[in-house]
Amino acid sequence: MTSNPSARSQQYAAAFQMHRAALQELYAAVPDDRGDFKAWEGGMSFVELADHLSASVGRLPAMLRGEKPAPAAAGSADLAAARQRLGESAEQTAQLLAGMSDEDFDRRIPAFGGREMPIGALMDFIVNHEAHHKGQAWLMARMLEIQPPFFVKLG
């Protein structure tokens, strides 16, 4: 891996960060006492959703090494802790991507359920996964009469 971000690493980092930054902005607007809010029975709360997204990108380093990721850490105690995890996992993902070359994104690795895929395809999945769950957080916020920010953070 390289120390200078490649064009592809910059593209993936920007795509990921535009979603994550908007999500973090929304989470800043959620009252601390509403972290356990769920939009539907069996759904994830704000805290669980944040932990899920943080754990998802937290699995990347092991996956890139071809290793089985460790189980996710215990859930956050409250919304403040979940917000912190979102921030930390965003920084870790940016650092990980910054160290990748264009060729790294073509390398195939074991991924979900034994499937093998190029790292670029995995990153596309990660960005789409982030956007999918971010939409759930937007819905939950609107149910609590919180006005979400623009759906992505631009420049």
Secondary structure, 3 states (H helix, E strand, C coil): CCCCCCHHHHHHHHHHHHHHHHHHHHHHHCCHHHCCCCCCCCCCCHHHHHHHHHHHHHCHHHHHCCCCCCCCCCCCCCHHHHHHHHHHHHHHHHHHHHCCCCHHHHCEEECHHHCEEEHHHHHHHHHHHHHHHHHHHHHHHHHCCCCCCCCCCCC
